């Protein structure tokens, strides 16, 4: 069971990294072409903040899963 949890956590981490790379690329392209990064439909600043918050939560869950596997709780 712990192996499945670890596989799900690893997959979520990979998705988080890929989405972060895409968000930063879109933000840098918008900046390079001097486009607005915030607007009524899409706000890249809020998207990056949400991505960082998701990373913090994902990191805590990953550490908790590894702690569970190491200690056998």
Phi and psi in radians as a Rosetta constraint file:
Dihedral C 1 N 2 CA 2 C 2 CIRCULARHARMONIC -1.152 0.35
Dihedral N 2 CA 2 C 2 N 3 CIRCULARHARMONIC -0.550 0.35
Dihedral C 2 N 3 CA 3 C 3 CIRCULARHARMONIC -1.117 0.35
Dihedral N 3 CA 3 C 3 N 4 CIRCULARHARMONIC -0.679 0.35
Dihedral C 3 N 4 CA 4 C 4 CIRCULARHARMONIC -1.164 0.35
Dihedral N 4 CA 4 C 4 N 5 CIRCULARHARMONIC -0.707 0.35
Dihedral C 4 N 5 CA 5 C 5 CIRCULARHARMONIC -1.105 0.35
Dihedral N 5 CA 5 C 5 N 6 CIRCULARHARMONIC -0.717 0.35
Dihedral C 5 N 6 CA 6 C 6 CIRCULARHARMONIC -1.163 0.35
Dihedral N 6 CA 6 C 6 N 7 CIRCULARHARMONIC -0.660 0.35
Dihedral C 6 N 7 CA 7 C 7 CIRCULARHARMONIC -1.151 0.35
Dihedral N 7 CA 7 C 7 N 8 CIRCULARHARMONIC -0.702 0.35
Dihedral C 7 N 8 CA 8 C 8 CIRCULARHARMONIC -1.141 0.35
Dihedral N 8 CA 8 C 8 N 9 CIRCULARHARMONIC -0.741 0.35
Dihedral C 8 N 9 CA 9 C 9 CIRCULARHARMONIC -1.122 0.35
Dihedral N 9 CA 9 C 9 N 10 CIRCULARHARMONIC -0.698 0.35
Dihedral C 9 N 10 CA 10 C 10 CIRCULARHARMONIC -1.151 0.35
Dihedral N 10 CA 10 C 10 N 11 CIRCULARHARMONIC -0.716 0.35
Dihedral C 10 N 11 CA 11 C 11 CIRCULARHARMONIC -1.109 0.35
Dihedral N 11 CA 11 C 11 N 12 CIRCULARHARMONIC -0.717 0.35
Dihedral C 11 N 12 CA 12 C 12 CIRCULARHARMONIC -1.132 0.35
Dihedral N 12 CA 12 C 12 N 13 CIRCULARHARMONIC -0.655 0.35
Dihedral C 12 N 13 CA 13 C 13 CIRCULARHARMONIC -1.149 0.35
Dihedral N 13 CA 13 C 13 N 14 CIRCULARHARMONIC -0.723 0.35
Dihedral C 13 N 14 CA 14 C 14 CIRCULARHARMONIC -1.108 0.35
Dihedral N 14 CA 14 C 14 N 15 CIRCULARHARMONIC -0.766 0.35
Dihedral C 14 N 15 CA 15 C 15 CIRCULARHARMONIC -1.091 0.35
Dihedral N 15 CA 15 C 15 N 16 CIRCULARHARMONIC -0.685 0.35
Dihedral C 15 N 16 CA 16 C 16 CIRCULARHARMONIC -1.092 0.35
Dihedral N 16 CA 16 C 16 N 17 CIRCULARHARMONIC -0.754 0.35
Dihedral C 16 N 17 CA 17 C 17 CIRCULARHARMONIC -1.154 0.35
Dihedral N 17 CA 17 C 17 N 18 CIRCULARHARMONIC -0.786 0.35
Dihedral C 17 N 18 CA 18 C 18 CIRCULARHARMONIC -1.100 0.35
Dihedral N 18 CA 18 C 18 N 19 CIRCULARHARMONIC -0.763 0.35
Dihedral C 18 N 19 CA 19 C 19 CIRCULARHARMONIC -1.146 0.35
Dihedral N 19 CA 19 C 19 N 20 CIRCULARHARMONIC -0.603 0.35
Dihedral C 19 N 20 CA 20 C 20 CIRCULARHARMONIC -1.151 0.35
Dihedral N 20 CA 20 C 20 N 21 CIRCULARHARMONIC -0.726 0.35
Dihedral C 20 N 21 CA 21 C 21 CIRCULARHARMONIC -1.084 0.35
Dihedral N 21 CA 21 C 21 N 22 CIRCULARHARMONIC -0.762 0.35
Dihedral C 21 N 22 CA 22 C 22 CIRCULARHARMONIC -1.116 0.35
Dihedral N 22 CA 22 C 22 N 23 CIRCULARHARMONIC -0.745 0.35
Dihedral C 22 N 23 CA 23 C 23 CIRCULARHARMONIC -1.088 0.35
Dihedral N 23 CA 23 C 23 N 24 CIRCULARHARMONIC -0.766 0.35
Dihedral C 23 N 24 CA 24 C 24 CIRCULARHARMONIC -1.188 0.35
Dihedral N 24 CA 24 C 24 N 25 CIRCULARHARMONIC -0.600 0.35
Dihedral C 24 N 25 CA 25 C 25 CIRCULARHARMONIC -1.162 0.35
Dihedral N 25 CA 25 C 25 N 26 CIRCULARHARMONIC -0.755 0.35
Dihedral C 25 N 26 CA 26 C 26 CIRCULARHARMONIC -1.113 0.35
Dihedral N 26 CA 26 C 26 N 27 CIRCULARHARMONIC -0.736 0.35
Dihedral C 26 N 27 CA 27 C 27 CIRCULARHARMONIC -1.132 0.35
Dihedral N 27 CA 27 C 27 N 28 CIRCULARHARMONIC -0.703 0.35
Dihedral C 27 N 28 CA 28 C 28 CIRCULARHARMONIC -1.244 0.35
Dihedral N 28 CA 28 C 28 N 29 CIRCULARHARMONIC -0.632 0.35
Dihedral C 28 N 29 CA 29 C 29 CIRCULARHARMONIC -1.149 0.35
Dihedral N 29 CA 29 C 29 N 30 CIRCULARHARMONIC -0.722 0.35
Dihedral C 29 N 30 CA 30 C 30 CIRCULARHARMONIC -1.085 0.35
Dihedral N 30 CA 30 C 30 N 31 CIRCULARHARMONIC -0.694 0.35
Dihedral C 30 N 31 CA 31 C 31 CIRCULARHARMONIC -1.199 0.35
Dihedral N 31 CA 31 C 31 N 32 CIRCULARHARMONIC -0.677 0.35
Dihedral C 31 N 32 CA 32 C 32 CIRCULARHARMONIC -1.137 0.35
Dihedral N 32 CA 32 C 32 N 33 CIRCULARHARMONIC -0.637 0.35
Dihedral C 32 N 33 CA 33 C 33 CIRCULARHARMONIC -1.630 0.35
Dihedral N 33 CA 33 C 33 N 34 CIRCULARHARMONIC 0.179 0.35
Dihedral C 33 N 34 CA 34 C 34 CIRCULARHARMONIC 0.959 0.35
Dihedral N 34 CA 34 C 34 N 35 CIRCULARHARMONIC 0.729 0.35
Dihedral C 34 N 35 CA 35 C 35 CIRCULARHARMONIC -1.604 0.35
Dihedral N 35 CA 35 C 35 N 36 CIRCULARHARMONIC 2.752 0.35
Dihedral C 35 N 36 CA 36 C 36 CIRCULARHARMONIC -1.251 0.35
Dihedral N 36 CA 36 C 36 N 37 CIRCULARHARMONIC 2.362 0.35
Dihedral C 36 N 37 CA 37 C 37 CIRCULARHARMONIC -1.683 0.35
Dihedral N 37 CA 37 C 37 N 38 CIRCULARHARMONIC 0.024 0.35
Dihedral C 37 N 38 CA 38 C 38 CIRCULARHARMONIC -2.404 0.35
Dihedral N 38 CA 38 C 38 N 39 CIRCULARHARMONIC 2.469 0.35
Dihedral C 38 N 39 CA 39 C 39 CIRCULARHARMONIC -2.842 0.35
Dihedral N 39 CA 39 C 39 N 40 CIRCULARHARMONIC -3.091 0.35
Dihedral C 39 N 40 CA 40 C 40 CIRCULARHARMONIC -1.246 0.35
Dihedral N 40 CA 40 C 40 N 41 CIRCULARHARMONIC -0.450 0.35
Dihedral C 40 N 41 CA 41 C 41 CIRCULARHARMONIC -1.664 0.35
Dihedral N 41 CA 41 C 41 N 42 CIRCULARHARMONIC -0.843 0.35
Dihedral C 41 N 42 CA 42 C 42 CIRCULARHARMONIC -2.297 0.35
Dihedral N 42 CA 42 C 42 N 43 CIRCULARHARMONIC 2.222 0.35
Dihedral C 42 N 43 CA 43 C 43 CIRCULARHARMONIC -2.088 0.35
Dihedral N 43 CA 43 C 43 N 44 CIRCULARHARMONIC 1.805 0.35
Dihedral C 43 N 44 CA 44 C 44 CIRCULARHARMONIC -1.151 0.35
Dihedral N 44 CA 44 C 44 N 45 CIRCULARHARMONIC -0.539 0.35
Dihedral C 44 N 45 CA 45 C 45 CIRCULARHARMONIC -1.118 0.35
Dihedral N 45 CA 45 C 45 N 46 CIRCULARHARMONIC -0.786 0.35
Dihedral C 45 N 46 CA 46 C 46 CIRCULARHARMONIC -1.155 0.35
Dihedral N 46 CA 46 C 46 N 47 CIRCULARHARMONIC -0.633 0.35
Dihedral C 46 N 47 CA 47 C 47 CIRCULARHARMONIC -1.111 0.35
Dihedral N 47 CA 47 C 47 N 48 CIRCULARHARMONIC -0.725 0.35
Dihedral C 47 N 48 CA 48 C 48 CIRCULARHARMONIC -1.172 0.35
Dihedral N 48 CA 48 C 48 N 49 CIRCULARHARMONIC -0.661 0.35
Dihedral C 48 N 49 CA 49 C 49 CIRCULARHARMONIC -1.116 0.35
Dihedral N 49 CA 49 C 49 N 50 CIRCULARHARMONIC -0.746 0.35
Dihedral C 49 N 50 CA 50 C 50 CIRCULARHARMONIC -1.130 0.35
Dihedral N 50 CA 50 C 50 N 51 CIRCULARHARMONIC -0.645 0.35
Dihedral C 50 N 51 CA 51 C 51 CIRCULARHARMONIC -1.131 0.35
Dihedral N 51 CA 51 C 51 N 52 CIRCULARHARMONIC -0.726 0.35
Dihedral C 51 N 52 CA 52 C 52 CIRCULARHARMONIC -1.136 0.35
Dihedral N 52 CA 52 C 52 N 53 CIRCULARHARMONIC -0.732 0.35
Dihedral C 52 N 53 CA 53 C 53 CIRCULARHARMONIC -1.091 0.35
Dihedral N 53 CA 53 C 53 N 54 CIRCULARHARMONIC -0.734 0.35
Dihedral C 53 N 54 CA 54 C 54 CIRCULARHARMONIC -1.090 0.35
Dihedral N 54 CA 54 C 54 N 55 CIRCULARHARMONIC -0.645 0.35
Dihedral C 54 N 55 CA 55 C 55 CIRCULARHARMONIC -1.140 0.35
Dihedral N 55 CA 55 C 55 N 56 CIRCULARHARMONIC -0.678 0.35
Dihedral C 55 N 56 CA 56 C 56 CIRCULARHARMONIC -1.124 0.35
Dihedral N 56 CA 56 C 56 N 57 CIRCULARHARMONIC -0.808 0.35
Dihedral C 56 N 57 CA 57 C 57 CIRCULARHARMONIC -1.108 0.35
Dihedral N 57 CA 57 C 57 N 58 CIRCULARHARMONIC -0.766 0.35
Dihedral C 57 N 58 CA 58 C 58 CIRCULARHARMONIC -1.102 0.35
Dihedral N 58 CA 58 C 58 N 59 CIRCULARHARMONIC -0.693 0.35
Dihedral C 58 N 59 CA 59 C 59 CIRCULARHARMONIC -1.109 0.35
Dihedral N 59 CA 59 C 59 N 60 CIRCULARHARMONIC -0.724 0.35
Dihedral C 59 N 60 CA 60 C 60 CIRCULARHARMONIC -1.121 0.35
Dihedral N 60 CA 60 C 60 N 61 CIRCULARHARMONIC -0.736 0.35
Dihedral C 60 N 61 CA 61 C 61 CIRCULARHARMONIC -1.136 0.35
Dihedral N 61 CA 61 C 61 N 62 CIRCULARHARMONIC -0.722 0.35
Dihedral C 61 N 62 CA 62 C 62 CIRCULARHARMONIC -1.066 0.35
Dihedral N 62 CA 62 C 62 N 63 CIRCULARHARMONIC -0.782 0.35
Dihedral C 62 N 63 CA 63 C 63 CIRCULARHARMONIC -1.126 0.35
Dihedral N 63 CA 63 C 63 N 64 CIRCULARHARMONIC -0.699 0.35
Dihedral C 63 N 64 CA 64 C 64 CIRCULARHARMONIC -1.116 0.35
Dihedral N 64 CA 64 C 64 N 65 CIRCULARHARMONIC -0.696 0.35
Dihedral C 64 N 65 CA 65 C 65 CIRCULARHARMONIC -1.166 0.35
Dihedral N 65 CA 65 C 65 N 66 CIRCULARHARMONIC -0.733 0.35
Dihedral C 65 N 66 CA 66 C 66 CIRCULARHARMONIC -1.146 0.35
Dihedral N 66 CA 66 C 66 N 67 CIRCULARHARMONIC -0.663 0.35
Dihedral C 66 N 67 CA 67 C 67 CIRCULARHARMONIC -1.110 0.35
Dihedral N 67 CA 67 C 67 N 68 CIRCULARHARMONIC -0.708 0.35
Dihedral C 67 N 68 CA 68 C 68 CIRCULARHARMONIC -1.084 0.35
Dihedral N 68 CA 68 C 68 N 69 CIRCULARHARMONIC -0.742 0.35
Dihedral C 68 N 69 CA 69 C 69 CIRCULARHARMONIC -1.209 0.35
Dihedral N 69 CA 69 C 69 N 70 CIRCULARHARMONIC -0.639 0.35
Dihedral C 69 N 70 CA 70 C 70 CIRCULARHARMONIC -1.282 0.35
Dihedral N 70 CA 70 C 70 N 71 CIRCULARHARMONIC -0.688 0.35
Dihedral C 70 N 71 CA 71 C 71 CIRCULARHARMONIC -1.703 0.35
Dihedral N 71 CA 71 C 71 N 72 CIRCULARHARMONIC -0.306 0.35
Dihedral C 71 N 72 CA 72 C 72 CIRCULARHARMONIC 1.325 0.35
Dihedral N 72 CA 72 C 72 N 73 CIRCULARHARMONIC 0.521 0.35
